[in-house]
Amino acid sequence: MTPRRPATATTRAAARTAWRTGDIDAAARLATAAGDEHLALLTDLVRGRLAKALNRYSRLRRRPRALDLPIADAWLHLDQPGQAWEHLRRRRRRVPPHVALRHERPMTVKAAGPVELPFADQPLAPYLPAVQATLNGRRTLLHLDTGGTFLVMGPARAAAAGVESIANGRRFHGITAAPARAGLADELNLGGTVLTNVPVDILPTLTGPQDLVIMGTCLLRRFLPTIDTPESRLLLAPRGSVVPAGGTRMPFHLWGDHFMFAAGGYGERDLTFFVDSGLVHLLQDGDTLRQAAVLATRSQYRSWGLTPGELSGTHHNATRPLRLGPLEQDGHLLAIAPGRRAPWSELGGVKVNGLLSQAFLSRYAWTLDFDRHEYTFTSGLSHGPLEKPEHRDGS
């Protein structure tokens, strides 16, 4: 007869399973019941409850090394790079160059009010919208990519903009690891909203057809942004502004500096997606150029229930509805990534089943509320989230 496991051990195991499968609320509830402070802290971090996570960390009797970088990211999200720097030094960790730069020259944001930036008329507009900005005095097209950090560009673009840089390890561009450099842009003007000392990631892979400047999640989260593809515009309201009533709301989670993930699915199968609006994987289908809605490896697609026959080529036409939260769409293209494992297959122990792209997101105006860690999707907005900010205890 198999001995019964203690209730606490069973609850702890259930909490870990919920975390791995992306059921973060269940993981938080079960971790609290089991007294698993490490996991409870992780659930606070990805739900944006940063002050609570840092307070929980301060009470830990044992502080595992695995928490060092997530805690540094929490301080950075709170715009306190000095605290991140001190934390890493105290833990006898090498301070990454991008953290040292932000500590030396903290970013500032001066917003006179909400701004509306129309999407630019450019070749990638249907697949990767962009807005005009002024970067270090130069008019620059910024492509919206929730799979990016602050500003991301190639070496030539950085040199032209006068961005000095230092080596910053390696970063992934898609599934390709590349040597990265880090710098700071002196000034970025977004329709009258002025940001100074804006972090820049410089990747040598952003050349040729990919010679773009990317505006990523870390920059968007300084605002209450709405990416309104039906109306071809980006709305940037101050953090804490009121999201308009209506629409479909769902939670999202944030791992590390910019990895947003959310619950979704394929048919009846529940999945977890990395929400990456910058995925541009195009396929010529007769007279139509189609954008893949998902990129995943064969191993990840097998977790969806796809068969070897369906995965024999480079892509697959979805035969079941694709889901993000309660939103469903049919008829999408699924792209198959080479290799056995993608760098985003796991985020802090949460199993990710694929990247979800602009091909799915483009049918909506979607507001990203980084105070509540909540998306709001509508079919288009007659107005943006531009009301007077309300007081919130966001952390």
SVG drawing of the C-alpha trace seen along z (x, -y; Angstrom):
<svg xmlns="http://www.w3.org/2000/svg" viewBox="-19 -69 51 71">
<polyline fill="none" stroke="black" stroke-width="0.4" points="0.0,0.0 1.4,-3.4 1.7,-5.7 -0.3,-8.9 1.7,-12.1 1.3,-14.8 -1.2,-17.4 1.4,-20.2 3.6,-18.2 0.6,-17.4 -0.5,-21.0 3.1,-22.1 3.3,-19.7 0.0,-21.0 1.2,-24.5 4.3,-23.7 2.2,-21.9 -0.1,-24.9 2.9,-27.2 4.4,-25.1 1.2,-25.0 0.7,-28.7 -2.3,-28.7 -0.7,-31.5 -3.7,-32.4 -4.0,-28.7 -0.3,-28.5 -0.4,-31.6 -3.3,-30.2 -1.8,-26.8 1.7,-28.1 0.3,-30.3 -1.6,-27.3 1.5,-25.1 3.8,-27.9 5.9,-27.8 7.3,-31.4 9.6,-31.0 6.8,-30.1 4.4,-32.7 7.0,-35.3 7.3,-34.3 3.5,-34.6 3.7,-38.1 6.4,-39.1 4.7,-37.9 1.3,-39.5 3.0,-42.9 2.7,-42.9 6.2,-44.1 6.1,-45.8 4.5,-42.7 7.2,-40.4 10.0,-42.6 8.6,-42.6 8.2,-38.8 11.8,-38.5 13.1,-40.6 11.4,-38.1 13.0,-35.0 15.4,-33.2 17.1,-31.6 17.4,-33.5 18.1,-31.2 20.4,-32.4 17.7,-31.7 15.8,-34.8 18.7,-37.2 17.9,-38.3 14.1,-38.3 14.4,-40.6 16.7,-42.9 14.1,-43.0 11.5,-44.0 13.5,-47.0 14.1,-48.0 10.3,-47.7 9.8,-50.1 12.3,-52.5 14.8,-52.1 17.9,-51.0 20.0,-52.0 18.3,-49.4 18.8,-46.8 22.5,-47.7 22.9,-47.5 20.9,-44.2 23.2,-42.5 26.3,-43.8 25.1,-42.6 24.4,-39.2 28.0,-39.2 26.6,-39.0 28.1,-40.7 26.1,-43.8 25.0,-43.6 26.2,-46.7 22.6,-47.7 21.8,-47.9 24.9,-49.9 24.0,-52.3 20.5,-52.8 21.9,-53.3 24.3,-56.0 21.7,-57.8 18.1,-57.0 15.4,-57.3 12.9,-60.1 9.4,-60.5 7.8,-63.9 4.3,-63.7 2.1,-66.7 -0.9,-64.4 -2.2,-61.6 -0.9,-61.4 -2.2,-59.7 0.4,-58.5 -0.9,-57.4 0.6,-54.3 3.0,-55.1 2.4,-54.1 5.3,-51.6 5.8,-48.2 5.4,-46.2 2.4,-48.1 -0.1,-45.1 2.3,-42.9 4.4,-45.2 2.9,-48.6 5.2,-51.6 4.9,-55.2 7.0,-58.3 9.2,-59.6 12.2,-61.8 15.3,-60.0 18.2,-62.2 16.9,-64.8 16.4,-62.5 13.0,-61.5 12.8,-57.7 10.3,-55.1 9.6,-52.9 8.1,-49.4 5.8,-48.1 7.1,-44.8 6.0,-43.4 8.7,-40.8 11.3,-43.6 12.7,-45.6 13.0,-49.4 14.5,-50.4 16.2,-47.7 18.2,-48.5 21.2,-47.5 24.8,-48.9 24.4,-51.2 21.2,-52.8 22.8,-53.2 25.8,-54.9 23.7,-57.2 21.7,-58.3 24.8,-58.9 24.1,-56.1 27.4,-55.1 27.4,-51.5 29.2,-48.8 29.2,-45.0 26.2,-43.4 26.5,-39.7 24.2,-37.9 20.5,-38.4 18.1,-36.4 16.7,-37.8 13.9,-35.3 15.6,-32.0 19.1,-33.3 21.5,-34.3 23.7,-37.2 26.3,-39.4 24.5,-42.4 25.6,-45.9 23.8,-48.3 23.5,-52.1 21.3,-55.0 19.5,-57.3 19.7,-60.9 16.1,-61.8 13.1,-60.2 10.1,-62.4 6.8,-60.6 4.3,-63.2 5.4,-65.7 6.0,-63.1 9.7,-63.3 11.8,-60.5 15.5,-60.8 18.2,-58.2 16.2,-55.6 17.9,-52.1 18.9,-50.7 19.7,-47.1 22.0,-46.9 21.9,-43.6 24.1,-42.8 21.2,-40.7 19.2,-43.9 20.6,-44.6 19.5,-44.4 15.7,-43.7 15.6,-43.7 17.3,-47.1 14.5,-48.4 14.2,-50.3 11.9,-48.5 9.8,-49.9 9.2,-47.2 7.3,-46.2 9.6,-47.9 9.0,-51.3 5.2,-50.7 4.9,-49.9 5.8,-53.5 2.3,-54.3 -1.2,-52.9 -0.9,-52.1 -3.5,-51.0 -2.4,-49.4 -5.4,-50.1 -4.8,-48.3 -8.4,-48.8 -8.0,-52.5 -4.2,-52.5 -3.0,-54.3 -1.1,-54.0 -2.6,-55.8 -0.3,-56.5 -2.0,-57.7 -0.3,-58.2 0.0,-55.2 -3.0,-55.1 -5.4,-56.5 -8.8,-54.9 -9.4,-52.1 -12.7,-52.7 -15.6,-50.5 -16.5,-47.5 -14.3,-45.2 -12.9,-41.8 -10.6,-41.8 -8.1,-39.1 -5.0,-38.8 -1.5,-38.7 1.8,-38.0 5.3,-39.4 8.5,-37.5 11.9,-39.0 12.2,-42.4 9.7,-42.0 8.3,-38.5 4.5,-38.8 2.6,-35.6 -1.1,-34.8 -3.5,-31.8 -4.8,-30.6 -5.5,-27.5 -6.0,-25.5 -9.3,-23.8 -10.0,-22.1 -6.3,-22.2 -5.3,-24.8 -2.0,-26.5 0.3,-29.3 1.5,-31.9 4.3,-34.4 2.5,-37.4 5.0,-38.7 3.5,-41.2 6.8,-41.5 6.8,-38.0 6.8,-38.6 6.8,-35.2 5.2,-35.5 4.2,-32.9 3.0,-33.3 -0.3,-31.5 -1.3,-32.0 -1.9,-35.7 -2.0,-36.3 0.9,-37.0 -0.1,-35.5 1.4,-36.2 1.8,-33.3 -0.3,-33.7 2.0,-31.4 5.6,-30.3 6.4,-27.1 8.8,-24.1 7.6,-20.7 7.9,-19.6 5.6,-22.4 3.1,-21.7 3.0,-18.1 1.9,-19.4 -1.1,-20.9 -2.0,-17.5 -0.7,-17.9 0.4,-14.8 3.8,-14.1 2.0,-14.3 0.7,-17.8 4.3,-18.8 6.1,-17.4 6.7,-20.8 7.5,-24.4 3.9,-25.4 0.4,-24.1 -3.0,-25.6 -4.9,-25.5 -7.8,-23.1 -9.1,-24.2 -9.8,-27.7 -6.9,-29.5 -7.6,-31.2 -6.3,-34.0 -8.3,-34.1 -11.9,-33.9 -11.1,-35.3 -11.3,-32.7 -10.2,-32.9 -10.3,-30.4 -8.2,-29.8 -4.7,-30.9 -1.3,-29.9 1.0,-28.1 4.7,-28.4 7.1,-25.7 10.4,-26.8 13.6,-24.8 15.3,-23.1 14.1,-21.0 13.9,-23.8 13.2,-27.6 14.8,-30.0 11.3,-31.1 10.0,-27.5 10.2,-28.2 9.9,-31.4 10.9,-31.0 9.7,-27.5 6.4,-28.3 6.0,-26.1 5.3,-28.2 3.6,-26.6 4.4,-29.1 4.6,-32.8 1.3,-34.6 1.7,-37.3 0.2,-40.4 -1.8,-38.2 -4.1,-37.4 -3.8,-40.7 -4.4,-42.9 -8.2,-42.4 -8.5,-44.4 -7.6,-47.5 -5.8,-46.2 -5.0,-48.1 -2.1,-47.0 -2.8,-47.9 0.5,-47.3 -0.9,-48.4 -3.5,-45.6 -1.6,-43.3 -4.7,-43.1 -5.4,-43.3 -8.6,-44.9 -9.6,-43.9 -12.2,-45.7 -12.9,-45.7 -11.8,-49.3 -12.1,-52.4 -14.0,-55.6 -11.8,-57.1 -8.7,-56.0 -8.0,-55.5 -7.6,-59.2 -9.6,-60.0 -8.2,-61.6 -5.9,-59.2 -7.3,-57.6 -5.3,-56.7 -4.3,-53.1 -2.1,-51.0 -0.6,-49.2 2.1,-47.2"/>
</svg>
